Amino acid sequence: MGTRHIRAVITMSLESAVQIVAEVFHKYAGEDEKKNTLNCEELKKLLEAECSKKCGAGKMKCLMKRLDENKDGEIDIVEFGALIGMMAKKESCS
């Protein structure tokens, strides 16, 4: 298998992963009238259903504060990307 083929497989896998992350985000963001953001409750449902994470109110408040860069009380898909990075590094609010 040549380097070009390996690079194509890796790229396709990354593209697939990004597509899945976006689909999961929109599945939960679509629960209220704001279709392109997650509120605290939607984020909690997403984490509990998709990641098997149990999140108490204090942890959710901390997580929302860390993720909500523009301080609008909602998490958009770009801010959600920061959560994916935190999960990859295994960071969280303790």
N, C-alpha and C positions, 0 to 999 in steps of 0.2 A: 504494500500500500504506500503510495507516494505521499510526500508532504502536502501537495495540493489537495489530494483526496482527504487526508486527515483534517486539514484546515476546513474543508467543506463540511465534513461530518460535525466538527466542533461548532462551526457557525450555525448549522441547521439545528443542532441541539440547543444552543443558546437562544436562537430565535423561537424555538418551540417553548422553551422555559419562560421566556418573556411573554409570549402569547398566553400561556396558562396563567401566569401571575396576573395579567391584565383581565382575563376572563373571571378569575376568582374575585378580584377587586370589584369589578362591575356587577357581579352577582349580588354582593352584599351592599354595594353603594346604591343599588336600585330599589332598596326597601322603602325609601321615603321619597318625598318630592324632589330632593336634591340628588339627581342621578349620577353626578360625577364626583361626589365626595362621600366619605364615611364619617358618620358622627360617632361618638363614643360607644353607643350601644351596638351599632353596626360593626365597628371594629372588634368589639368584644365577641360578638357572634361569630365573626370570621375566624378569629384566633381559636376559639373553643371548638368550632366545627372542622376547620381545615388544619389546625396545628396541634390539636389536643392540649391546648393551654387553658388552664383555669385562671382567670384573672379577677382578683378582687377589685373593689372600687378604688382603693388607694393606688394599686399598680396601674390601673387603667388611666387614672388621672395623671400619673407620672409619665406614662407612655404617650398620652395625648400631648402633654406639655413638650416632651422631647421631639415629637414628630411634627407638630403644628407650627411650621416655620413662619407662616404669615399671620398667625394668631387670630384666625377666623372661627375657631372652634370646630373645624372640620379637617379631615385629612384628604388631600387630593392624591391623584395617582403618583405624582412626583414625590410628595411627602411619604407616600406608602413605600416608594422605592428605598427610602432611608430605613424603613423597618426591615425590608428584605436584607439590606446590608447588615443591620444589627443582628438579624437572625443568623446570617452567614458567619459573623464573628462571635456569635453566641453572647451578645450583650443584651442586657435588659435592665429595667428598674428593679432594684433589690429592696 
